[in-house]
Each structure stands twice: as structure tokens, then as C-alpha cells.
Amino acid sequence: MESFRSGRFVAIEKGKSTAEQESPLRDCGQRSISSALLIRGILLVLLFNMCLVTILLGGYVYLSSLTLEQQNYLTNAAFVVVGGVAFVTLLLIGDLSKDRPNFYYI
């Protein structure tokens, strides 16, 4: 904690610093990622994708086992839920309000 109160940081804040004074600060972001962290990240991405594929395949098998009338009912219900979530999301970010119409990305 004492190093933050040293004259070097005060000089940097006032704009009176040299390249030698800034070099320790510049080196902070140049650390490499450990291999254990990289492997953990890759495994999490693979596990997430496997879960998505499993859910989609299970949903497809379930929907194909239903009758046509039940499939229509389920797809209509899914459309209503997705539309309701989209409506609430657009309302909360201001696209459907009178004061903040933000239709620039649609």
C-alpha cells in the first residue's frame, strides 16, 4: 500500500513521468495465462456446448413423438413466451417508450 503513495505515482499523475517510471505499470497487463486456466476454459466451453446439443436433441425427440395438434400447441406457446420476453426487453431498454425511441439497431 505504501508504494501507491510514493513520489513515482504522484509524478505520473501530474504528467511528469519518464519511460523508466512507467515501465512497471505497463508490464502488469503482459502476463500470460496459465495452462490450467486455459484448459479449464476450454473444458467449460465444450461442456456448455455438449449441454446445448443434448437439450436440443432431447427437445427434437420429444417434439417428434407428439401428435401434430400437440406440436402446434407447443410451438404457439413457445412463440408467445419468446414474444413476451422480447416485448419486456424492448420496453426496459427504451425502444417502446415515447421519450427514448432507440430504433437505430433494428
N, C-alpha and C positions, 0 to 999 in steps of 0.2 A: 504494500500500500504506500510505502514511503517513496517508491520510485515514481509514482504518479505526481508527487509534489516536488520533484526535482526541477532544477533550472532548465533542463533539456526540454521538458514538455511545455514549460512556460514560454520558452523561446520559440517552440514550434507553433504555439497558439498565437503568438504575436507576429508570426511570419518571418522571424529571424533565425531560420534554421539552415543548416548545410546538409549536403547529401549524406555525410557520415552520421549526423544525428537522426536522420530519417530512416536509415537502413534497418535498424532493429524493428521498426514498426512495419516496414514493407515486407519483411521476412515472415511476419505472422501468418499471412494467408497462403504461403507457399508450401505448407506441409502436405505430405502425401497421405492418401487414405490407406489405412491398414488393410491387409489382406483379409482378416477376419470380418471386418465391417463390410468389405466388398462382397465376400461370399454370402454373408447374412442378407445383404440387399438383393443379390441375385436369387437366393432361395425364397425370399419373401415375394418377389415378383412372380417367380414360377408357381409358387403355391397359390397366389391370388388368381393367376390365370387358370390353373387347374380347377379351382373352385368355381370360377365363372363358367368354364366349359361343362363341368359336372351339373351345375344348376340349369344351364341351357339344354343340355341333353335330357336331363330328367323332366324338364318342362315340356320338351318336344314329345317325349314318350307318353307323358300324361295327357297332353292335348290330343295326340293321335288315338288314344284309347277312348276318348269321349265321342258321343254322337255329334252330328252336325249342329243340332239345336243347342247342345251344351257348349260346343266350341264357340258359336256365335254369341251366346250369353257371356261367356268368359272374356272374349275379345272386346265386346262392348263395355264390360265393366273395367277392363284394363284401360281402354281409351278414356273413359270418364275419369278414372283416377289420375292418369297422366295429364289430362286437360286441366283438372282441378289443381294439381301441383304446379303446372305451368302458369295458370292464372294467378295463383297466390304469389309465385315467384316474381312475375312481371309486375304485380301490384306493389310488392315490397321494394323492388328496385326503382320504382317510379315511372314505369312505362305506361301505366294505365291511369295515372293521376293527371289532373288538369294543370297543376303547377309545374311539373317536371316531365314533359314529354321527351323521352330519350329513344327515338326510333332510329337512331343513326346506325345501329348494327343489325337491324332486321332487313 
